[in-house]
Amino acid sequence: LPKGSSIEFGTPSTVRFLYVAWPANWQSL
């Protein structure tokens, strides 16, 4: 999934959450 798209139609809070939660998710896996 293109990260640029998520940033474009996503609020800063959502983008920040994704950037923090997503990497942590596949780091645990």
C-alpha positions in Angstrom: 0.0 0.0 0.0 1.3 3.5 -0.9 2.2 5.4 2.2 1.9 8.7 0.3 -1.9 8.1 -0.2 -2.5 7.4 3.5 -0.8 10.7 4.3 -2.8 12.6 1.7 -6.3 11.6 2.9 -5.4 11.1 6.6 -5.3 13.4 9.5 -1.9 14.1 11.1 -3.0 12.1 14.2 -4.0 9.1 12.0 -0.8 9.3 10.1 1.3 9.5 13.2 -0.6 6.5 14.7 0.0 4.5 11.5 3.7 5.4 11.4 4.1 4.3 15.0 1.8 1.2 15.0 2.5 -0.2 11.6 6.4 -0.6 11.9 5.9 -1.9 15.5 3.4 -4.5 14.2 5.8 -6.2 11.7 8.7 -5.7 14.0 7.0 -7.9 16.5 6.3 -10.5 13.8 
